[in-house]
Amino acid sequence: MNVLAIIYKICTYFKEEMVKEDYYSIAWLFSRVLMTLIVTMVFLICSVNLNYYYGFIGAIISTLCPTLYSHANFAIVDVSMTFFVILFFFVLTKLYNQSNLYFKNIILIGFIIGIAISMKYTAALLIPVLIFVSTEYIQKNRSLILSEKGKKIVLLVFGISLLILAGIVRINQKAILVYFTGLTTDGIIEIEYIKTFINLKLLIIIFGILLIIISLVKRFLEYKLVDFITSPFHIYTIFVIIISFSLFSPYTIIEYKKSFADFMYEYRHMKIGSAAQYHHSTDEYRYMVSNLSSIGSIKFYVELLCLNFGVIGLFIGFYGAFISYLRNRNYSIAIFIYLFLMLLTLFSWKNFAIRYSLTIIPIIIIFIIYGLHDIQIRVSQKLYFDKILITMLVYLIIFIQPVFDLIQLLK
């Protein structure tokens, strides 16, 4: 909204009077520009990883993809979030291909993550990817790793602090729930909030005990994973994300009470779908929750991916992901982390929509391109067919169904 407000303000200098239709048109145009840039970045990622020919194929597939094409006509936050998520992976692609994981570059991708989260909170799933990339940077710069004594102190202090925090929460649980009641949209603490609160408290206790155990056992302190976890470098990267997020979404911080209320409502809405409209003690709530399907969201998104790429396309995507892993292990793992967390999140939500899948569609296209490239090489070597012909034949087989869907959509 802040980005659109800036664009609207700029446009007022070129047009004396703006009407409602103008604002809609500008928002739609902005969304189309972002979607065009997403297609462009798919082209660039495939070009950097493979070559320009396969970059062009990736761009064509992205352009014909029903989900990407249709959502270019909607001014929604999912489009802008997808742009910054794919921008993150484009920069990451450049860094890994140039072996250029320097401090300034880590800060850059952290800044992009902050912007992406300011567009939509789901982009926070990029943070584990940043920590993974930062870990590789720390491994190359051993000076960022604490001594054994330093690791022990850090783990012990954090572990004890978490246990103290859990104790304070346990003692003041009623008062805390009363406080959070004032931050809800309707002044009611729903059962989902209470369950989340209890689970979070339990997680804090377990994590605190685990940190204390690791700090007291010397053998654990010698593990490389502990070196990376306790590195102070992670503080810098997280701080960059916070600063970037605050710059692009300042009112989330300034009006934190309203932000928290909206966030908790959205959390409940995603967790239990339409039942979020009703209090947990109502008959409507009980009826809807009792009829929720545990595999409904999984079925929805699997069918959606099949609609976009076909079954053969998805199989080639899986194969391409494997080929990508063989070529550049750490780069592929970074992508896998986000893809896995995103799919896990989507599959766990009881409220589902096509737009929620926007960020994973370009990633799957990139893996499909990897698969097509490897298939073409293997076929041309063994059967001596023309590589361009083989590639186009495989491409047509995969995308016959999406092309027909796109024709129906245009009608």
Secondary structure, DSSP 8 states (H G I E B T S, - for coil): -HHHHHHHHHHHTT-S---HHHHHHHHHHHHHHHHHHHHHHHHHHHHHHT-HHHHHHHHHHHHH-HHHHHHTT---HHHHHHHHHHHHHHHHHHHHHTT---HHHHHHHHHHHHHHHHH-GGGGGGHHHHHHHHHHHHHH-GGGS--HHHHHHHHHHHHHHHHHHHHHHHHTHHHHHHHHHTTSSSS---HHHHHHHHHHHHHHHHHHHHHHHHHH-HHHHTSHHHHHHT-THHHHHHHHHHHHHHHH-HHHHHTHHHHHHHHHHHHHHHHHGGGGGS-TTSHHHHHHHHT--SSHHHHHHHHHHHHHHHHHHHHHHHHHHHHHHHH-HHHHHHHHHHHHHHHHHHHH-SS--GGGGTTHHHHHHHHHHHHHHHHHHHHHHHH---HHHHHHHHHHHHHHHHHHHHHHHH-
